Amino acid sequence: LDTASQMLVNDPIITNGTLASAPLNNSDIFYRYRNTHMNYYAVKALQARVNLYAGNKDVAQTLAVQVINEAGKWFPWTNNGLAITAAFTDRKFSPEVIFGVQNRDIYNQFNTLFRYDLTQTNILAPQPIRLGNAFAQNDYRYISWFRVPPNGSSSLTFFKFEDVITDPNDYRRFFQPLIRLSEMYYIAAETQTDPVKALQYLNTVLHNRGLTDLPATANLQTEIQKEYVREFYGEGQLFFYYKRRALTTIGNGSSGSGNINLGASQYVVPIPQSESGGGN
């Protein structure tokens, strides 16, 4: 990552942003759509994440704040006026994504696991009580990602990754977010030694999700964990947050109440045979 950051010092994203449009003269587009490439700010953000994992909080703080200060102008917060409308198609909040990939299987996965017309035994749907405890009803993420399905069911289902064929920005259709600007605010909050400044970082995200500021008496780590649950819903980040914190119990997602226990057998996953010399 250190080498990558040095080799990307002239990345066009630094001076021109993501360049999320085709060139007018149909020239080479390799250096466009920069947030679908491992760009300079993606490297810095990943360095912040890695250093947080390693316990290097001062370094993680410096890197996260650098990304916030330098990249913030290129990765604007999602417009709340759009996010809360039925016609809103960018449920991935793509302008805020520092790095993502084109996952050509993303809609097959949605149809196999989350689509509202799956049978009760096959669908992955949130427990209503859990969902209600995690999200306020005015949270833009709640409004945009969870809906009552058109098949008449009264339970909310997860629509974040449903295909949007009518999206005018076709490059977003198969886009899978991997690093968000909001994560930098969470890292900055978690590593900030001044509790007032730490809360300011966290409140910035809350404000841009339609929520009110937290009081000065709020437990910062508890609130950060709540945000990881909400912000990265369906994106695979939460497992690694739990692992980094070495949490031994988490809420049982298959039930409206109760917890499940976690240990090495859950956190340390087997090495794939193809990566250990045991595969063909």
Wavefront OBJ file of the C-alpha trace (Angstrom):
o trace
v 0.000 0.000 0.000
v 2.889 2.371 0.717
v 4.292 1.625 -2.733
v 0.878 2.030 -4.332
v 0.336 5.439 -2.736
v 3.697 6.604 -4.110
v 2.931 5.309 -7.595
v -0.474 7.031 -7.589
v 0.683 10.527 -6.617
v -0.397 11.757 -10.059
v -3.722 9.930 -10.083
v -6.243 12.096 -11.994
v -8.698 11.668 -9.121
v -6.661 14.085 -7.015
v -7.289 17.038 -9.339
v -10.368 15.954 -11.305
v -12.355 13.637 -9.061
v -13.880 10.364 -10.172
v -14.369 11.416 -13.813
v -17.556 9.379 -13.854
v -18.462 9.939 -17.491
v -17.196 8.848 -20.876
v -14.773 11.231 -22.628
v -16.365 13.427 -25.254
v -13.945 12.322 -27.972
v -14.348 8.628 -27.137
v -10.663 8.392 -26.269
v -9.204 5.861 -23.840
v -11.407 5.681 -20.725
v -8.911 3.772 -18.581
v -8.300 6.777 -16.321
v -11.992 7.597 -15.966
v -14.504 6.167 -13.499
v -11.705 6.369 -10.957
v -13.728 4.942 -8.063
v -14.013 1.662 -9.975
v -10.199 1.477 -9.932
v -7.830 1.194 -6.978
v -7.244 4.936 -6.921
v -5.062 7.133 -4.696
v -7.765 7.846 -2.118
v -8.821 4.200 -2.045
v -5.247 3.279 -1.142
v -5.138 5.900 1.616
v -8.506 4.737 2.940
v -7.357 1.118 2.935
v -4.193 2.160 4.769
v -6.395 3.795 7.413
v -8.437 0.592 7.735
v -5.336 -1.614 7.968
v -3.694 0.577 10.592
v -6.876 0.574 12.662
v -6.854 -3.245 12.550
v -3.197 -3.227 13.607
v -3.885 -0.930 16.549
v -1.904 1.974 15.080
v -4.548 4.496 16.024
v -2.457 7.633 15.490
v -1.574 6.575 11.945
v -5.146 5.522 11.219
v -6.375 8.896 12.466
v -3.968 10.822 10.240
v -4.868 8.818 7.144
v -8.627 8.914 7.709
v -8.595 12.670 8.238
v -6.429 13.109 5.128
v -9.006 11.273 3.030
v -11.855 13.272 4.589
v -10.141 16.604 3.965
v -8.761 15.910 0.492
v -11.326 13.565 -1.034
v -14.498 14.935 0.523
v -15.054 17.408 -2.306
v -15.003 14.580 -4.855
v -17.283 12.234 -2.906
v -20.350 14.279 -1.918
v -22.993 12.973 0.460
v -26.092 11.533 -1.141
v -28.778 14.128 -1.737
v -31.436 13.507 0.918
v -34.114 14.940 -1.349
v -33.484 12.038 -3.709
v -32.843 9.300 -1.162
v -36.287 9.578 0.385
v -38.261 9.497 -2.862
v -39.808 6.421 -4.447
v -38.101 7.232 -7.751
v -34.604 7.134 -6.205
v -32.506 4.535 -8.056
v -29.014 4.974 -6.588
v -29.638 3.005 -3.421
v -25.926 2.242 -3.138
v -25.233 5.954 -2.519
v -22.529 5.647 -5.178
v -21.187 9.257 -5.067
v -19.854 8.467 -1.579
v -18.064 5.269 -2.613
v -14.291 5.729 -2.784
v -13.748 2.325 -4.342
v -16.004 -0.376 -5.710
v -15.974 -3.106 -8.316
v -18.195 -4.284 -11.120
v -19.857 -7.449 -9.835
v -21.599 -9.065 -12.799
v -23.261 -11.570 -10.456
v -24.728 -9.045 -8.045
v -28.299 -9.287 -9.342
v -28.231 -13.065 -9.506
v -27.231 -12.992 -5.849
v -30.052 -10.599 -5.056
v -32.606 -12.762 -6.841
v -31.323 -15.897 -5.099
v -31.118 -14.532 -1.568
v -33.141 -11.343 -1.072
v -35.870 -11.091 -3.694
v -39.261 -10.538 -2.060
v -41.033 -13.411 -3.811
v -38.681 -16.100 -2.466
v -40.184 -18.623 -0.076
v -39.923 -18.037 3.650
v -37.274 -20.749 3.984
v -35.069 -19.304 1.225
v -35.206 -15.534 1.653
v -32.726 -13.579 3.740
v -34.916 -10.920 5.305
v -34.424 -8.873 8.471
v -36.314 -9.644 11.643
v -38.777 -6.731 12.042
v -37.793 -6.187 15.676
v -34.091 -6.140 14.817
v -34.660 -3.755 11.945
v -36.751 -1.445 14.088
v -34.094 -1.398 16.800
v -31.298 -0.651 14.326
v -32.897 2.085 12.225
v -34.966 5.162 12.901
v -37.797 5.461 10.392
v -36.457 8.777 9.093
v -33.013 7.299 8.377
v -32.338 7.696 4.640
v -30.860 4.189 4.567
v -33.986 2.681 6.075
v -36.226 4.547 3.630
v -34.152 3.626 0.586
v -33.065 0.047 1.327
v -36.110 -1.549 2.958
v -39.581 -1.652 1.466
v -42.859 -3.473 1.711
v -42.726 -5.775 -1.335
v -45.355 -5.617 -4.090
v -46.475 -9.212 -3.439
v -48.668 -8.158 -0.511
v -46.364 -9.252 2.305
v -46.391 -6.926 5.306
v -42.720 -7.550 6.191
v -40.024 -5.235 4.910
v -37.454 -6.809 2.609
v -33.983 -5.706 1.571
v -33.954 -3.878 -1.802
v -30.514 -2.267 -1.740
v -29.088 -4.446 -4.510
v -32.151 -4.913 -6.685
v -31.391 -4.311 -10.353
v -32.420 -0.876 -11.601
v -32.649 -1.266 -15.354
v -33.912 2.288 -15.729
v -30.868 3.840 -14.012
v -29.567 6.427 -16.499
v -26.010 5.875 -15.247
v -25.421 2.383 -16.549
v -21.968 2.018 -14.972
v -23.655 2.010 -11.544
v -25.864 -0.983 -12.283
v -23.347 -3.689 -11.381
v -21.426 -1.504 -8.932
v -20.548 -3.133 -5.605
v -19.232 -0.725 -2.936
v -16.090 -1.767 -1.063
v -14.802 1.415 0.611
v -17.049 4.321 1.612
v -16.131 7.821 2.720
v -18.344 7.308 5.775
v -15.930 4.640 7.027
v -13.225 7.304 7.247
v -15.461 9.308 9.566
v -15.982 6.256 11.760
v -12.234 5.608 11.884
v -11.548 9.273 12.637
v -14.123 9.177 15.438
v -12.794 5.937 16.927
v -9.166 7.082 16.933
v -9.718 10.698 18.000
v -8.519 11.348 21.561
v -10.655 14.466 21.965
v -14.212 13.223 22.703
v -15.772 16.428 21.377
v -14.019 16.137 18.002
v -14.730 12.407 17.887
v -18.428 13.053 18.293
v -18.313 15.705 15.574
v -17.023 13.160 13.070
v -19.767 10.707 13.947
v -22.468 13.365 13.942
v -21.427 14.427 10.439
v -22.472 11.024 9.123
v -25.671 10.995 11.179
v -26.632 14.433 9.880
v -26.190 13.214 6.298
v -28.403 10.220 7.021
v -31.310 12.321 8.264
v -30.601 11.769 11.962
v -30.102 14.152 14.856
v -26.799 14.749 16.606
v -25.849 12.542 19.508
v -25.636 14.106 22.971
v -22.253 14.732 24.550
v -22.973 11.921 27.003
v -23.287 9.276 24.269
v -21.071 6.195 24.459
v -18.922 6.696 21.368
v -17.923 3.067 20.779
v -21.501 1.881 21.174
v -22.723 4.455 18.677
v -19.961 3.611 16.189
v -20.977 -0.042 16.352
v -24.598 0.903 15.669
v -23.418 2.792 12.600
v -21.440 -0.169 11.263
v -24.637 -2.222 11.556
v -26.615 0.375 9.609
v -24.179 1.822 7.097
v -22.754 -1.404 5.686
v -25.944 -3.450 5.608
v -25.486 -6.187 3.027
v -21.892 -5.186 2.190
v -19.907 -7.719 4.237
v -18.155 -5.220 6.509
v -19.836 -6.061 9.778
v -18.175 -9.472 10.197
v -14.757 -7.846 10.067
v -15.792 -5.137 12.537
v -16.886 -7.820 14.992
v -13.649 -9.725 14.390
v -11.470 -6.646 14.909
v -13.246 -5.907 18.182
v -13.094 -9.612 19.136
v -16.726 -9.496 20.211
v -17.781 -12.736 21.871
v -21.532 -12.187 21.505
v -23.622 -10.515 18.818
v -27.337 -10.263 18.203
v -28.947 -13.360 16.719
v -30.108 -12.197 13.295
v -32.400 -15.218 12.923
v -34.459 -14.219 15.937
v -36.079 -11.076 17.254
v -34.152 -11.438 20.518
v -31.160 -13.193 22.027
v -27.501 -13.447 21.085
v -25.104 -15.932 19.549
v -21.598 -16.662 20.805
v -18.538 -16.100 18.637
v -15.006 -17.437 18.911
v -12.082 -18.544 16.782
v -14.143 -21.243 15.097
v -16.379 -18.502 13.672
v -13.814 -15.744 13.138
v -10.975 -17.805 11.635
v -12.358 -19.198 8.415
v -10.659 -22.106 6.605
v -8.119 -21.326 3.890
v -9.553 -22.328 0.505
v -7.913 -25.463 -0.850
v -6.965 -23.603 -4.020
v -4.853 -21.239 -1.875
v -3.249 -23.849 0.377
v -1.890 -26.278 -2.181
v -4.678 -28.770 -1.576
v -6.758 -27.908 -4.623
v -6.551 -29.013 -8.233
l 1 2 3 4 5 6 7 8 9 10 11 12 13 14 15 16 17 18 19 20 21 22 23 24 25 26 27 28 29 30 31 32 33 34 35 36 37 38 39 40 41 42 43 44 45 46 47 48 49 50 51 52 53 54 55 56 57 58 59 60 61 62 63 64 65 66 67 68 69 70 71 72 73 74 75 76 77 78 79 80 81 82 83 84 85 86 87 88 89 90 91 92 93 94 95 96 97 98 99 100 101 102 103 104 105 106 107 108 109 110 111 112 113 114 115 116 117 118 119 120 121 122 123 124 125 126 127 128 129 130 131 132 133 134 135 136 137 138 139 140 141 142 143 144 145 146 147 148 149 150 151 152 153 154 155 156 157 158 159 160 161 162 163 164 165 166 167 168 169 170 171 172 173 174 175 176 177 178 179 180 181 182 183 184 185 186 187 188 189 190 191 192 193 194 195 196 197 198 199 200 201 202 203 204 205 206 207 208 209 210 211 212 213 214 215 216 217 218 219 220 221 222 223 224 225 226 227 228 229 230 231 232 233 234 235 236 237 238 239 240 241 242 243 244 245 246 247 248 249 250 251 252 253 254 255 256 257 258 259 260 261 262 263 264 265 266 267 268 269 270 271 272 273 274 275 276 277 278 279 280
